Amino acid sequence: MRFTGDRVPFVLHTCGLRLRVDRLRNGGLMTKKEVAAKLGIHESTVTRWVEHDIIKAYACSGHGWLREEPAARSHPSRRR
């Protein structure tokens, strides 16, 4: 049988697998809005930090992207 997108739900259910978005969320990854609120920055700053590899982002098919909170709470450009 050919593997098609229609078979994915069947395989997930049959094998008891969780969706990628659920696994990533359980691992602590957040939406852009959640990261921005937690760090007290604008959402566009989160986007720039992802582009500059300050924050890692992971694709979730059909669910956009989820991001890690950066290890250090402040970026070098925000130091005094």
PDB file of N, CA, C and O in Angstrom:
ATOM      1  N   MET A   1       0.840  -1.198   0.000  1.00  0.00           N
ATOM      2  CA  MET A   1       0.000   0.000   0.000  1.00  0.00           C
ATOM      3  C   MET A   1       0.877   1.252   0.000  1.00  0.00           C
ATOM      4  O   MET A   1       1.951   1.282   0.601  1.00  0.00           O
ATOM      5  N   ARG A   2       0.396   2.266  -0.680  1.00  0.00           N
ATOM      6  CA  ARG A   2       1.102   3.540  -0.675  1.00  0.00           C
ATOM      7  C   ARG A   2       0.840   4.263   0.640  1.00  0.00           C
ATOM      8  O   ARG A   2      -0.249   4.182   1.209  1.00  0.00           O
ATOM      9  N   PHE A   3       1.853   4.964   1.102  1.00  0.00           N
ATOM     10  CA  PHE A   3       1.708   5.754   2.316  1.00  0.00           C
ATOM     11  C   PHE A   3       1.223   7.143   1.917  1.00  0.00           C
ATOM     12  O   PHE A   3       1.904   7.854   1.177  1.00  0.00           O
ATOM     13  N   THR A   4       0.050   7.527   2.406  1.00  0.00           N
ATOM     14  CA  THR A   4      -0.520   8.829   2.079  1.00  0.00           C
ATOM     15  C   THR A   4      -0.854   9.581   3.358  1.00  0.00           C
ATOM     16  O   THR A   4      -0.821   9.021   4.454  1.00  0.00           O
ATOM     17  N   GLY A   5      -1.172  10.849   3.199  1.00  0.00           N
ATOM     18  CA  GLY A   5      -1.548  11.667   4.354  1.00  0.00           C
ATOM     19  C   GLY A   5      -2.780  11.155   5.061  1.00  0.00           C
ATOM     20  O   GLY A   5      -2.953  11.384   6.258  1.00  0.00           O
ATOM     21  N   ASP A   6      -3.643  10.462   4.330  1.00  0.00           N
ATOM     22  CA  ASP A   6      -4.853   9.902   4.946  1.00  0.00           C
ATOM     23  C   ASP A   6      -4.528   8.747   5.886  1.00  0.00           C
ATOM     24  O   ASP A   6      -5.326   8.423   6.766  1.00  0.00           O
ATOM     25  N   ARG A   7      -3.380   8.130   5.710  1.00  0.00           N
ATOM     26  CA  ARG A   7      -3.014   6.988   6.544  1.00  0.00           C
ATOM     27  C   ARG A   7      -2.347   7.417   7.851  1.00  0.00           C
ATOM     28  O   ARG A   7      -2.255   6.620   8.785  1.00  0.00           O
ATOM     29  N   VAL A   8      -1.883   8.658   7.926  1.00  0.00           N
ATOM     30  CA  VAL A   8      -1.181   9.134   9.129  1.00  0.00           C
ATOM     31  C   VAL A   8      -2.051   8.987  10.373  1.00  0.00           C
ATOM     32  O   VAL A   8      -1.593   8.402  11.354  1.00  0.00           O
ATOM     33  N   PRO A   9      -3.294   9.494  10.377  1.00  0.00           N
ATOM     34  CA  PRO A   9      -4.117   9.316  11.590  1.00  0.00           C
ATOM     35  C   PRO A   9      -4.296   7.845  11.973  1.00  0.00           C
ATOM     36  O   PRO A   9      -4.317   7.508  13.157  1.00  0.00           O
ATOM     37  N   PHE A  10      -4.424   6.982  10.980  1.00  0.00           N
ATOM     38  CA  PHE A  10      -4.572   5.550  11.252  1.00  0.00           C
ATOM     39  C   PHE A  10      -3.334   5.006  11.962  1.00  0.00           C
ATOM     40  O   PHE A  10      -3.443   4.287  12.955  1.00  0.00           O
ATOM     41  N   VAL A  11      -2.152   5.357  11.441  1.00  0.00           N
ATOM     42  CA  VAL A  11      -0.894   4.884  12.037  1.00  0.00           C
ATOM     43  C   VAL A  11      -0.738   5.453  13.450  1.00  0.00           C
ATOM     44  O   VAL A  11      -0.359   4.730  14.370  1.00  0.00           O
ATOM     45  N   LEU A  12      -1.028   6.748  13.623  1.00  0.00           N
ATOM     46  CA  LEU A  12      -0.927   7.360  14.946  1.00  0.00           C
ATOM     47  C   LEU A  12      -1.812   6.634  15.947  1.00  0.00           C
ATOM     48  O   LEU A  12      -1.374   6.301  17.048  1.00  0.00           O
ATOM     49  N   HIS A  13      -3.049   6.394  15.562  1.00  0.00           N
ATOM     50  CA  HIS A  13      -3.994   5.737  16.461  1.00  0.00           C
ATOM     51  C   HIS A  13      -3.606   4.284  16.728  1.00  0.00           C
ATOM     52  O   HIS A  13      -3.608   3.833  17.873  1.00  0.00           O
ATOM     53  N   THR A  14      -3.279   3.568  15.677  1.00  0.00           N
ATOM     54  CA  THR A  14      -2.949   2.145  15.796  1.00  0.00           C
ATOM     55  C   THR A  14      -1.718   1.918  16.668  1.00  0.00           C
ATOM     56  O   THR A  14      -1.681   0.986  17.470  1.00  0.00           O
ATOM     57  N   CYS A  15      -0.708   2.780  16.505  1.00  0.00           N
ATOM     58  CA  CYS A  15       0.552   2.607  17.246  1.00  0.00           C
ATOM     59  C   CYS A  15       0.582   3.377  18.558  1.00  0.00           C
ATOM     60  O   CYS A  15       1.558   3.291  19.304  1.00  0.00           O
ATOM     61  N   GLY A  16      -0.477   4.128  18.847  1.00  0.00           N
ATOM     62  CA  GLY A  16      -0.533   4.879  20.102  1.00  0.00           C
ATOM     63  C   GLY A  16       0.460   6.016  20.158  1.00  0.00           C
ATOM     64  O   GLY A  16       0.967   6.343  21.231  1.00  0.00           O
ATOM     65  N   LEU A  17       0.748   6.629  19.014  1.00  0.00           N
ATOM     66  CA  LEU A  17       1.712   7.730  18.955  1.00  0.00           C
ATOM     67  C   LEU A  17       1.040   9.063  19.225  1.00  0.00           C
ATOM     68  O   LEU A  17      -0.150   9.236  18.961  1.00  0.00           O
ATOM     69  N   ARG A  18       1.813  10.008  19.756  1.00  0.00           N
ATOM     70  CA  ARG A  18       1.297  11.356  19.975  1.00  0.00           C
ATOM     71  C   ARG A  18       1.742  12.256  18.834  1.00  0.00           C
ATOM     72  O   ARG A  18       2.748  11.988  18.177  1.00  0.00           O
ATOM     73  N   LEU A  19       0.993  13.317  18.602  1.00  0.00           N
ATOM     74  CA  LEU A  19       1.349  14.283  17.565  1.00  0.00           C
ATOM     75  C   LEU A  19       2.631  15.021  17.957  1.00  0.00           C
ATOM     76  O   LEU A  19       2.925  15.191  19.140  1.00  0.00           O
ATOM     77  N   ARG A  20       3.383  15.453  16.952  1.00  0.00           N
ATOM     78  CA  ARG A  20       4.622  16.192  17.189  1.00  0.00           C
ATOM     79  C   ARG A  20       4.366  17.427  18.035  1.00  0.00           C
ATOM     80  O   ARG A  20       5.128  17.706  18.961  1.00  0.00           O
ATOM     81  N   VAL A  21       3.312  18.170  17.737  1.00  0.00           N
ATOM     82  CA  VAL A  21       3.023  19.388  18.493  1.00  0.00           C
ATOM     83  C   VAL A  21       2.800  19.063  19.963  1.00  0.00           C
ATOM     84  O   VAL A  21       3.232  19.825  20.827  1.00  0.00           O
ATOM     85  N   ASP A  22       2.139  17.955  20.270  1.00  0.00           N
ATOM     86  CA  ASP A  22       1.916  17.566  21.660  1.00  0.00           C
ATOM     87  C   ASP A  22       3.225  17.197  22.352  1.00  0.00           C
ATOM     88  O   ASP A  22       3.448  17.563  23.506  1.00  0.00           O
ATOM     89  N   ARG A  23       4.094  16.466  21.636  1.00  0.00           N
ATOM     90  CA  ARG A  23       5.390  16.086  22.222  1.00  0.00           C
ATOM     91  C   ARG A  23       6.240  17.320  22.505  1.00  0.00           C
ATOM     92  O   ARG A  23       6.865  17.411  23.561  1.00  0.00           O
ATOM     93  N   LEU A  24       6.269  18.277  21.565  1.00  0.00           N
ATOM     94  CA  LEU A  24       7.068  19.488  21.757  1.00  0.00           C
ATOM     95  C   LEU A  24       6.508  20.349  22.886  1.00  0.00           C
ATOM     96  O   LEU A  24       7.268  20.887  23.691  1.00  0.00           O
ATOM     97  N   ARG A  25       5.186  20.480  22.949  1.00  0.00           N
ATOM     98  CA  ARG A  25       4.570  21.272  24.024  1.00  0.00           C
ATOM     99  C   ARG A  25       4.873  20.645  25.384  1.00  0.00           C
ATOM    100  O   ARG A  25       5.163  21.359  26.344  1.00  0.00           O
ATOM    101  N   ASN A  26       4.807  19.328  25.472  1.00  0.00           N
ATOM    102  CA  ASN A  26       5.138  18.643  26.725  1.00  0.00           C
ATOM    103  C   ASN A  26       6.603  18.822  27.090  1.00  0.00           C
ATOM    104  O   ASN A  26       6.972  18.739  28.261  1.00  0.00           O
ATOM    105  N   GLY A  27       7.439  19.068  26.081  1.00  0.00           N
ATOM    106  CA  GLY A  27       8.862  19.303  26.312  1.00  0.00           C
ATOM    107  C   GLY A  27       9.177  20.740  26.706  1.00  0.00           C
ATOM    108  O   GLY A  27      10.341  21.088  26.902  1.00  0.00           O
ATOM    109  N   GLY A  28       8.145  21.577  26.824  1.00  0.00           N
ATOM    110  CA  GLY A  28       8.351  22.941  27.302  1.00  0.00           C
ATOM    111  C   GLY A  28       8.424  23.995  26.217  1.00  0.00           C
ATOM    112  O   GLY A  28       8.660  25.162  26.527  1.00  0.00           O
ATOM    113  N   LEU A  29       8.231  23.635  24.964  1.00  0.00           N
ATOM    114  CA  LEU A  29       8.280  24.636  23.910  1.00  0.00           C
ATOM    115  C   LEU A  29       7.009  25.477  23.911  1.00  0.00           C
ATOM    116  O   LEU A  29       5.935  25.012  24.291  1.00  0.00           O
ATOM    117  N   MET A  30       7.157  26.731  23.475  1.00  0.00           N
ATOM    118  CA  MET A  30       6.070  27.701  23.569  1.00  0.00           C
ATOM    119  C   MET A  30       5.821  28.382  22.230  1.00  0.00           C
ATOM    120  O   MET A  30       6.654  28.333  21.324  1.00  0.00           O
ATOM    121  N   THR A  31       4.667  29.014  22.124  1.00  0.00           N
ATOM    122  CA  THR A  31       4.357  29.817  20.954  1.00  0.00           C
ATOM    123  C   THR A  31       5.141  31.125  21.031  1.00  0.00           C
ATOM    124  O   THR A  31       5.699  31.462  22.076  1.00  0.00           O
ATOM    125  N   LYS A  32       5.179  31.856  19.920  1.00  0.00           N
ATOM    126  CA  LYS A  32       5.863  33.145  19.893  1.00  0.00           C
ATOM    127  C   LYS A  32       5.264  34.084  20.935  1.00  0.00           C
ATOM    128  O   LYS A  32       5.995  34.780  21.640  1.00  0.00           O
ATOM    129  N   LYS A  33       3.966  34.102  21.030  1.00  0.00           N
ATOM    130  CA  LYS A  33       3.281  34.982  21.986  1.00  0.00           C
ATOM    131  C   LYS A  33       3.649  34.629  23.426  1.00  0.00           C
ATOM    132  O   LYS A  33       3.866  35.521  24.246  1.00  0.00           O
ATOM    133  N   GLU A  34       3.721  33.345  23.735  1.00  0.00           N
ATOM    134  CA  GLU A  34       4.073  32.906  25.085  1.00  0.00           C
ATOM    135  C   GLU A  34       5.512  33.262  25.432  1.00  0.00           C
ATOM    136  O   GLU A  34       5.783  33.710  26.546  1.00  0.00           O
ATOM    137  N   VAL A  35       6.445  33.069  24.491  1.00  0.00           N
ATOM    138  CA  VAL A  35       7.851  33.415  24.734  1.00  0.00           C
ATOM    139  C   VAL A  35       7.978  34.923  24.962  1.00  0.00           C
ATOM    140  O   VAL A  35       8.661  35.355  25.892  1.00  0.00           O
ATOM    141  N   ALA A  36       7.328  35.717  24.125  1.00  0.00           N
ATOM    142  CA  ALA A  36       7.397  37.175  24.251  1.00  0.00           C
ATOM    143  C   ALA A  36       6.866  37.619  25.606  1.00  0.00           C
ATOM    144  O   ALA A  36       7.476  38.465  26.259  1.00  0.00           O
ATOM    145  N   ALA A  37       5.749  37.067  26.033  1.00  0.00           N
ATOM    146  CA  ALA A  37       5.174  37.436  27.333  1.00  0.00           C
ATOM    147  C   ALA A  37       6.092  37.025  28.482  1.00  0.00           C
ATOM    148  O   ALA A  37       6.278  37.785  29.432  1.00  0.00           O
ATOM    149  N   LYS A  38       6.659  35.837  28.395  1.00  0.00           N
ATOM    150  CA  LYS A  38       7.528  35.343  29.473  1.00  0.00           C
ATOM    151  C   LYS A  38       8.800  36.174  29.603  1.00  0.00           C
ATOM    152  O   LYS A  38       9.274  36.421  30.712  1.00  0.00           O
ATOM    153  N   LEU A  39       9.358  36.609  28.453  1.00  0.00           N
ATOM    154  CA  LEU A  39      10.600  37.379  28.470  1.00  0.00           C
ATOM    155  C   LEU A  39      10.366  38.886  28.542  1.00  0.00           C
ATOM    156  O   LEU A  39      11.310  39.652  28.740  1.00  0.00           O
ATOM    157  N   GLY A  40       9.119  39.313  28.384  1.00  0.00           N
ATOM    158  CA  GLY A  40       8.817  40.736  28.428  1.00  0.00           C
ATOM    159  C   GLY A  40       9.336  41.483  27.206  1.00  0.00           C
ATOM    160  O   GLY A  40       9.785  42.623  27.315  1.00  0.00           O
ATOM    161  N   ILE A  41       9.274  40.839  26.043  1.00  0.00           N
ATOM    162  CA  ILE A  41       9.740  41.453  24.809  1.00  0.00           C
ATOM    163  C   ILE A  41       8.624  41.411  23.777  1.00  0.00           C
ATOM    164  O   ILE A  41       7.608  40.750  23.988  1.00  0.00           O
ATOM    165  N   HIS A  42       8.805  42.111  22.663  1.00  0.00           N
ATOM    166  CA  HIS A  42       7.817  42.124  21.598  1.00  0.00           C
ATOM    167  C   HIS A  42       7.935  40.843  20.762  1.00  0.00           C
ATOM    168  O   HIS A  42       9.011  40.251  20.673  1.00  0.00           O
ATOM    169  N   GLU A  43       6.838  40.428  20.161  1.00  0.00           N
ATOM    170  CA  GLU A  43       6.839  39.213  19.350  1.00  0.00           C
ATOM    171  C   GLU A  43       7.809  39.316  18.170  1.00  0.00           C
ATOM    172  O   GLU A  43       8.404  38.315  17.773  1.00  0.00           O
ATOM    173  N   SER A  44       7.972  40.511  17.610  1.00  0.00           N
ATOM    174  CA  SER A  44       8.913  40.664  16.498  1.00  0.00           C
ATOM    175  C   SER A  44      10.352  40.447  16.962  1.00  0.00           C
ATOM    176  O   SER A  44      11.197  40.016  16.177  1.00  0.00           O
ATOM    177  N   THR A  45      10.632  40.740  18.219  1.00  0.00           N
ATOM    178  CA  THR A  45      11.963  40.483  18.774  1.00  0.00           C
ATOM    179  C   THR A  45      12.203  38.982  18.848  1.00  0.00           C
ATOM    180  O   THR A  45      13.310  38.515  18.579  1.00  0.00           O
ATOM    181  N   VAL A  46      11.186  38.232  19.208  1.00  0.00           N
ATOM    182  CA  VAL A  46      11.298  36.772  19.238  1.00  0.00           C
ATOM    183  C   VAL A  46      11.649  36.260  17.839  1.00  0.00           C
ATOM    184  O   VAL A  46      12.516  35.400  17.683  1.00  0.00           O
ATOM    185  N   THR A  47      10.970  36.797  16.829  1.00  0.00           N
ATOM    186  CA  THR A  47      11.244  36.394  15.445  1.00  0.00           C
ATOM    187  C   THR A  47      12.689  36.686  15.068  1.00  0.00           C
ATOM    188  O   THR A  47      13.356  35.839  14.474  1.00  0.00           O
ATOM    189  N   ARG A  48      13.182  37.875  15.404  1.00  0.00           N
ATOM    190  CA  ARG A  48      14.578  38.226  15.087  1.00  0.00           C
ATOM    191  C   ARG A  48      15.546  37.322  15.841  1.00  0.00           C
ATOM    192  O   ARG A  48      16.561  36.907  15.280  1.00  0.00           O
ATOM    193  N   TRP A  49      15.256  37.015  17.082  1.00  0.00           N
ATOM    194  CA  TRP A  49      16.140  36.154  17.860  1.00  0.00           C
ATOM    195  C   TRP A  49      16.191  34.746  17.262  1.00  0.00           C
ATOM    196  O   TRP A  49      17.237  34.098  17.296  1.00  0.00           O
ATOM    197  N   VAL A  50      15.072  34.271  16.716  1.00  0.00           N
ATOM    198  CA  VAL A  50      15.071  32.972  16.033  1.00  0.00           C
ATOM    199  C   VAL A  50      15.954  33.050  14.794  1.00  0.00           C
ATOM    200  O   VAL A  50      16.732  32.134  14.523  1.00  0.00           O
ATOM    201  N   GLU A  51      15.834  34.152  14.034  1.00  0.00           N
ATOM    202  CA  GLU A  51      16.642  34.327  12.821  1.00  0.00           C
ATOM    203  C   GLU A  51      18.132  34.368  13.131  1.00  0.00           C
ATOM    204  O   GLU A  51      18.947  33.950  12.309  1.00  0.00           O
ATOM    205  N   HIS A  52      18.498  34.874  14.321  1.00  0.00           N
ATOM    206  CA  HIS A  52      19.905  34.983  14.714  1.00  0.00           C
ATOM    207  C   HIS A  52      20.350  33.841  15.625  1.00  0.00           C
ATOM    208  O   HIS A  52      21.398  33.926  16.265  1.00  0.00           O
ATOM    209  N   ASP A  53      19.558  32.777  15.683  1.00  0.00           N
ATOM    210  CA  ASP A  53      19.870  31.571  16.463  1.00  0.00           C
ATOM    211  C   ASP A  53      20.044  31.822  17.956  1.00  0.00           C
ATOM    212  O   ASP A  53      20.793  31.105  18.621  1.00  0.00           O
ATOM    213  N   ILE A  54      19.370  32.816  18.479  1.00  0.00           N
ATOM    214  CA  ILE A  54      19.377  33.060  19.919  1.00  0.00           C
ATOM    215  C   ILE A  54      18.318  32.183  20.580  1.00  0.00           C
ATOM    216  O   ILE A  54      18.488  31.705  21.701  1.00  0.00           O
ATOM    217  N   ILE A  55      17.225  31.989  19.853  1.00  0.00           N
ATOM    218  CA  ILE A  55      16.144  31.106  20.277  1.00  0.00           C
ATOM    219  C   ILE A  55      15.987  30.050  19.190  1.00  0.00           C
ATOM    220  O   ILE A  55      16.007  30.372  18.001  1.00  0.00           O
ATOM    221  N   LYS A  56      15.831  28.797  19.592  1.00  0.00           N
ATOM    222  CA  LYS A  56      15.610  27.721  18.618  1.00  0.00           C
ATOM    223  C   LYS A  56      14.110  27.560  18.395  1.00  0.00           C
ATOM    224  O   LYS A  56      13.316  27.649  19.332  1.00  0.00           O
ATOM    225  N   ALA A  57      13.733  27.321  17.132  1.00  0.00           N
ATOM    226  CA  ALA A  57      12.329  27.117  16.780  1.00  0.00           C
ATOM    227  C   ALA A  57      12.190  25.793  16.044  1.00  0.00           C
ATOM    228  O   ALA A  57      13.085  25.380  15.306  1.00  0.00           O
ATOM    229  N   TYR A  58      11.066  25.139  16.252  1.00  0.00           N
ATOM    230  CA  TYR A  58      10.795  23.840  15.653  1.00  0.00           C
ATOM    231  C   TYR A  58       9.456  23.883  14.934  1.00  0.00           C
ATOM    232  O   TYR A  58       8.455  24.339  15.487  1.00  0.00           O
ATOM    233  N   ALA A  59       9.450  23.401  13.692  1.00  0.00           N
ATOM    234  CA  ALA A  59       8.223  23.379  12.889  1.00  0.00           C
ATOM    235  C   ALA A  59       7.283  22.299  13.393  1.00  0.00           C
ATOM    236  O   ALA A  59       7.701  21.203  13.767  1.00  0.00           O
ATOM    237  N   CYS A  60       6.010  22.638  13.393  1.00  0.00           N
ATOM    238  CA  CYS A  60       4.957  21.689  13.737  1.00  0.00           C
ATOM    239  C   CYS A  60       3.952  21.725  12.608  1.00  0.00           C
ATOM    240  O   CYS A  60       3.177  22.675  12.498  1.00  0.00           O
ATOM    241  N   SER A  61       3.953  20.727  11.785  1.00  0.00           N
ATOM    242  CA  SER A  61       3.111  20.678  10.600  1.00  0.00           C
ATOM    243  C   SER A  61       1.680  21.088  10.919  1.00  0.00           C
ATOM    244  O   SER A  61       1.017  20.474  11.756  1.00  0.00           O
ATOM    245  N   GLY A  62       1.218  22.123  10.249  1.00  0.00           N
ATOM    246  CA  GLY A  62      -0.141  22.591  10.444  1.00  0.00           C
ATOM    247  C   GLY A  62      -0.358  23.397  11.706  1.00  0.00           C
ATOM    248  O   GLY A  62      -1.453  23.915  11.925  1.00  0.00           O
ATOM    249  N   HIS A  63       0.653  23.512  12.534  1.00  0.00           N
ATOM    250  CA  HIS A  63       0.516  24.232  13.798  1.00  0.00           C
ATOM    251  C   HIS A  63       1.538  25.355  13.932  1.00  0.00           C
ATOM    252  O   HIS A  63       1.727  25.886  15.026  1.00  0.00           O
ATOM    253  N   GLY A  64       2.196  25.723  12.842  1.00  0.00           N
ATOM    254  CA  GLY A  64       3.178  26.796  12.904  1.00  0.00           C
ATOM    255  C   GLY A  64       4.482  26.340  13.529  1.00  0.00           C
ATOM    256  O   GLY A  64       4.954  25.233  13.269  1.00  0.00           O
ATOM    257  N   TRP A  65       5.057  27.195  14.350  1.00  0.00           N
ATOM    258  CA  TRP A  65       6.354  26.937  14.968  1.00  0.00           C
ATOM    259  C   TRP A  65       6.236  27.033  16.484  1.00  0.00           C
ATOM    260  O   TRP A  65       5.436  27.809  17.008  1.00  0.00           O
ATOM    261  N   LEU A  66       7.041  26.235  17.179  1.00  0.00           N
ATOM    262  CA  LEU A  66       7.174  26.334  18.630  1.00  0.00           C
ATOM    263  C   LEU A  66       8.622  26.663  18.933  1.00  0.00           C
ATOM    264  O   LEU A  66       9.532  26.230  18.226  1.00  0.00           O
ATOM    265  N   ARG A  67       8.828  27.442  20.002  1.00  0.00           N
ATOM    266  CA  ARG A  67      10.153  27.950  20.323  1.00  0.00           C
ATOM    267  C   ARG A  67      10.578  27.566  21.727  1.00  0.00           C
ATOM    268  O   ARG A  67       9.755  27.374  22.622  1.00  0.00           O
ATOM    269  N   GLU A  68      11.908  27.457  21.894  1.00  0.00           N
ATOM    270  CA  GLU A  68      12.475  27.254  23.222  1.00  0.00           C
ATOM    271  C   GLU A  68      12.690  28.603  23.869  1.00  0.00           C
ATOM    272  O   GLU A  68      12.885  29.606  23.183  1.00  0.00           O
ATOM    273  N   GLU A  69      12.654  28.628  25.170  1.00  0.00           N
ATOM    274  CA  GLU A  69      13.055  29.837  25.876  1.00  0.00           C
ATOM    275  C   GLU A  69      14.574  29.848  25.877  1.00  0.00           C
ATOM    276  O   GLU A  69      15.188  28.813  26.136  1.00  0.00           O
ATOM    277  N   PRO A  70      15.214  31.008  25.591  1.00  0.00           N
ATOM    278  CA  PRO A  70      16.679  31.030  25.604  1.00  0.00           C
ATOM    279  C   PRO A  70      17.214  30.729  26.998  1.00  0.00           C
ATOM    280  O   PRO A  70      16.578  31.051  28.002  1.00  0.00           O
ATOM    281  N   ALA A  71      18.383  30.111  27.049  1.00  0.00           N
ATOM    282  CA  ALA A  71      18.984  29.738  28.331  1.00  0.00           C
ATOM    283  C   ALA A  71      19.240  30.967  29.197  1.00  0.00           C
ATOM    284  O   ALA A  71      18.907  30.979  30.382  1.00  0.00           O
ATOM    285  N   ALA A  72      19.827  31.990  28.606  1.00  0.00           N
ATOM    286  CA  ALA A  72      20.067  33.236  29.334  1.00  0.00           C
ATOM    287  C   ALA A  72      18.854  34.133  29.134  1.00  0.00           C
ATOM    288  O   ALA A  72      18.321  34.224  28.028  1.00  0.00           O
ATOM    289  N   ARG A  73      18.422  34.786  30.186  1.00  0.00           N
ATOM    290  CA  ARG A  73      17.219  35.605  30.098  1.00  0.00           C
ATOM    291  C   ARG A  73      17.435  36.916  29.365  1.00  0.00           C
ATOM    292  O   ARG A  73      16.464  37.546  28.946  1.00  0.00           O
ATOM    293  N   SER A  74      18.663  37.343  29.198  1.00  0.00           N
ATOM    294  CA  SER A  74      18.875  38.597  28.482  1.00  0.00           C
ATOM    295  C   SER A  74      19.857  38.387  27.347  1.00  0.00           C
ATOM    296  O   SER A  74      20.768  37.564  27.437  1.00  0.00           O
ATOM    297  N   HIS A  75      19.664  39.121  26.307  1.00  0.00           N
ATOM    298  CA  HIS A  75      20.503  39.064  25.134  1.00  0.00           C
ATOM    299  C   HIS A  75      21.628  40.085  25.293  1.00  0.00           C
ATOM    300  O   HIS A  75      21.412  41.125  25.917  1.00  0.00           O
ATOM    301  N   PRO A  76      22.816  39.828  24.753  1.00  0.00           N
ATOM    302  CA  PRO A  76      23.921  40.771  24.916  1.00  0.00           C
ATOM    303  C   PRO A  76      23.588  42.203  24.498  1.00  0.00           C
ATOM    304  O   PRO A  76      24.146  43.150  25.051  1.00  0.00           O
ATOM    305  N   SER A  77      22.694  42.371  23.537  1.00  0.00           N
ATOM    306  CA  SER A  77      22.349  43.730  23.107  1.00  0.00           C
ATOM    307  C   SER A  77      21.537  44.466  24.152  1.00  0.00           C
ATOM    308  O   SER A  77      21.357  45.679  24.042  1.00  0.00           O
ATOM    309  N   ARG A  78      21.042  43.771  25.160  1.00  0.00           N
ATOM    310  CA  ARG A  78      20.235  44.408  26.195  1.00  0.00           C
ATOM    311  C   ARG A  78      21.052  44.709  27.453  1.00  0.00           C
ATOM    312  O   ARG A  78      20.526  45.251  28.425  1.00  0.00           O
ATOM    313  N   ARG A  79      22.340  44.354  27.429  1.00  0.00           N
ATOM    314  CA  ARG A  79      23.183  44.644  28.605  1.00  0.00           C
ATOM    315  C   ARG A  79      23.495  46.120  28.687  1.00  0.00           C
ATOM    316  O   ARG A  79      23.506  46.831  27.682  1.00  0.00           O
ATOM    317  N   ARG A  80      23.747  46.563  29.896  1.00  0.00           N
ATOM    318  CA  ARG A  80      24.067  47.978  30.086  1.00  0.00           C
ATOM    319  C   ARG A  80      25.529  48.242  30.030  1.00  0.00           C
ATOM    320  O   ARG A  80      25.955  49.389  30.172  1.00  0.00           O
TER     321      ARG A  80
END
